[in-house]
Amino acid sequence: MRPAFNKKRLPDYEGGLKSMLARLEARTGHRISAQTVIPPEMTFVTWCEQLAREGLKVDGFPFSLESRPAMRWIYEQIPTTIEEAFKRMFVIMKCAQVGFTIMEMLVAIYFALKFDPCKVGLYLPDMKLASAKSTERFLPIIRSIPVAYERLRADRVESDGSLTRKRGEGNVMIRSMGDSRFHFLWTSGAAMTESFPMDLVTFDEVQEMLPGDIEKTRERLSASRIRYTLLGSTANWPDADIHFWYQRGTQHQFHTECPHCEQSMVLDEYFPDCIAYDAEAPRDSDSELTGEYRYICRHCKGWIDDPQRGQWIAKNPEASFLSVHFPQFLSPTISPRDIIESYNQADDMKNFYNRKLGKPFVDPTQIPVSLEILNKCAAAGMAVGLQWETRAKGTFMGIDQMGAFNVVIIKKRLQDGRQAVIHLEYIYNDDPFERSSELMVLYGVQCCVVEILPNYNDAKRFAQKHLGKVFLVNYEKLSEGMLRWGDAPKLDTSERRTSETERDRYTVTIDQYKCMQVSMVRFQKIMCLFPDPAGLVQDILDKGVKRTSQVCKELAFLHFTKTALVAEKDEEERKYTRRVVKVGIDPHTSYANMLCDVAWSRAYGTSQFILPSGEADVPTKQQMVEKLMPGLPKQVIEMIQEPIKGEICGNCTAFNQQTGQCHERQLIVSMRDPGCPLFVMASKS
């Protein structure tokens, strides 16, 4: 028989809480109000303002929202209840140094206290940033919230509110507060995005994260009763990073109201014209000097001294989640002079737009290929009669491999030396290398380059099946040159002891930035041609859904325009770092194309083919011989010029009969030198 319900047996939570508050106040000398266990009706912004009155400090300074009405509105958007938070997302595309990280950590503490137990994942791009955030940003804030800090340092919070078994502040990567947990993680490791169930996930510095990383990490919320997501970052590339998420949200912008004509405007939409010089304005309150930069109304040209007077308005109010753009115009500590001087002195305009205006920016010099350039390559290809082919010989292949997914591109050489793309294929199955092997045979591929990772075993079996024709690629920053072939005949002691089947002899090490640069230049110079882009149709998987696609037009051309080449100057080391940047998506076709060009260089070198302007520009064989060896008997010259037969350099497509050099391989050879393994017989026509 079930025992009768007895109210007296229930723990006295209210009395225990009051007892705990009293002990904490006596110990710390700091008044602790009811935000310890946050009342159900208390909003996030009210809680933060209460903390400010009670001494909350950020980076050593008192926390306050009094001079930040635009930011206060953002604090008001944080949900108060689990029902409001459930499956919600909040995206903030911001400028630099406006306090998003502070807000993010306060949200984490608010949720952990109010919805205890609550597992919070605070994600950054890499492990070092996660560790630094835990120790240098999170701990100083929580130390100024006494009740949260006491819970952080306790092993257990008893039912009567007492804290037992004191210890330290927890592990750097995992800190406990009551039954709640704070996980400081990073998206660059697969285990970090998939291993921990969460109730709240926050993403800081989203500009270093791919949308796929964020989507995969958000799956950690699947079993939660809360499932709230907060993203914030300075802007980076258009349609990528934080801008990718901002565009899918409500796109709230702050409309500043002019005090004269009462018209509203978004200041960053007409920058730099939103700032003008007022010769009569006082420089500052302590100086008699005049002349200062001020915000100006685009309608009546009146001066605007308070850019935070106005309201937030959504551009896309029907979106399923909230997104906000926050520029430095809304910061009370950054003046119009600061912004306009930074603009006038900027060496890197992208950095200015990202960090000052909080807007994405693309430098045309960093995105080397546009849709216009690719359409010109296609027009040139169709002009010479290029067609998508199902069979060929003497071709080159590049493969970008992922899990159960290969992207293949195949090229052949035209008579004038230009490249012709004759096949593209997106292979989706459990063994994509089986289909890749079929393509090797169908297109008579003489050299193929494939990424060695992530599926090393599959790639190696593929290379062994086509021994000597398939090369596995490794990436490395090379100080000299752009690639290094690994099939040299000289072996070290370790390699000689390893069997041929186990040894990775056919490898190539490449500098990714340099090789990608060469590939993109071929598009710019219209040296890589395409057949009709709409003429190649295949079935693809789009987010798990099978559909028919014009793969060259819809996928390949998109991938080429989403590949950036970035050279950034490290001010401390005073040198430039080079990297290939994936703009919003993983541009698999760009990497397959680059690897195809590496295979191409095996036969034709990495230089661009340059057509001579006329016969007079190139010396004949006889002229060269007479110049190099003056006085040579005529009979000897005639012997040298006799027709030659067989697989020798003089009969190869790479040999120039006029200059007597294999100039495309950047080698000096003789016509009678034996042909290399990649010899291709020149046409006799």
Secondary structure, 3 states (H helix, E strand, C coil): CCCCCCHHHCCCHHHHHHHHHHHHHHHHCCCCCHHHHCCCCCCHHHHHHHHHHCCCEECCEECCCCCCHHHHHHHHCCCCCHHHHCCCEEEEEECCCCCHHHHHHHHHHHHHHHCCCCEEEEEECCHHHHHHHHHHHHHHHHHCCHHHHHHHHEEEECCCCCEEEECCCCCCCEEEECCEEEEEEECCCHHHHHCCCCCEEEEECHHHCCHHHHHHHHHHHCCCCCCEEEEEEECCCCCCHHHHHHHHCCCEEEEEECCCCCCEECHHHHCCCCEEEEEEEECCCCCCCEEEEEEECCCCCCEECCCCCEEEEECCCCCCCEEEEECHHHCCCCCHHHHHHHHHHCCCHHHHHHHHHCCCCCCCCCCCCCHHHHHHHHHHHHHCCCCCCCCCCCEEEEEEEECCEEEEEEEEECCCCCEEEEEEEEEECCCHHHHHHHHHHHCCEEEEEEECCCCHHHHHHHHHHCCCCEEEEEECCCCCCCEEECCCCCCCHHHHCCCCCCCCCCEEEECHHHHHHHHHHHHHCCCEECCCHHHCEEEEEECCEEEEEEHHHHHHHHHHHCEEEEEEEECCCCEEEEEEEECCCCCHHHHHHHHHHHHHHHHHCCCCCCCCCCHHHCCCHHHHHHHHCCCCCHHHHHHHCCCCCCCEHHHECCCECCCCEEHHHCECCCCCCECCCCCCECCCC
